[in-house]
Amino acid sequence: LQKAKVSTAADLAKAKAPVQDAQAAVTKAQEALVDAQHPYTQNDILDAEAAVRQAQETVASAEANIAMVQNSNEVAVQDAYNALWDLRARQRPQGDIDKAQNNLDLATLKQTSAITDAQNALARAKDTLRDAQAKLDTIKAGPKPGDVAVKQGALLQAQANLQKAQEDLDNIANPIVVATKN
């Protein structure tokens, strides 16, 4: 019969390191799976809902601002227009009429610019609302099945690696004696 190889302390220590590494990998994979299964906290949901509400308020404010800008600038344009026609009707000097025409042109330009600015602000507010709503929808949809499946696969692989490392350690710690004839 042939004698089995006796494991030394160094052999055991060397075989324990992969087991410890594999255990750490399993723990890390378990944590990653939990994170994938629960990617968002209640605070994440509350923050996303608050962002949507804030964006909705900003849209409403921007819409109201457009109406206000249109009305206020319309009055200025109408006043400039009336002043111009009044000067023409009273046959005032051309210099006065030209000045009134310039005032009307300036009021019209200011109106157009103010309305454009207000419309751009509304468009930005709507973009922000759309983004906030998309983020909230993503959070409420929960974990992505593909992400969870990947993390489950990684955990299974880590567990298999741990099992193999443990078997290797067991084989070194408790060698099997095989009887052979010389």
C-alpha positions, 0 to 999 in steps of 0.5 A: 500500500502507498502512503497518503501525502500528509498536508503541512500547515503551509499547505492548509494556509495556502488552501484557506486563502482561496476559500476566504477570497471566495467567501468575500466574493459571495458576500459582495455578490449577495450585496450587489444582488440586494442592491439590484433588487432594491435599487431605490430607497423611499427617499429616492421616491420622495425626492423624485416626486418632489422634483415632479411637483416642483417642475409642474409648478415651474411649468404653471408659472411659465405659462402664467408668465407668457400671458402676463408678458403678452398682455403687458407688452401688448399695452406698450405696443398699442400705446406706441401705435396710438401715439404714432397715429395721433401725431400723423392725424395732427400732422406733426413734424416728420421728426416727431413722427419718425421718433414715434415710429422708432418707439413703436418699432422698439416696443414691438421688438421688446414684445417679440423678445419678451414673448420669445424669452417666456416661451423658451422658459416654458420649453425649458420648464416642460423639458425639466418636467419631462425629465423629472417624470421619466426619473420618477417612472424609472424609480417606480418601475423598480429593478430592471429584470436584466440587472437582477438576472446578471447579479443572480448569475454572478452570485451563483458563480461566486457560490460555485467558486466558494464550493470548489475552493472549499472542496480543494481545502477539504482535500488538502486537510483530509486527504483520501487514502487510496490503496494501491499495490506496488 
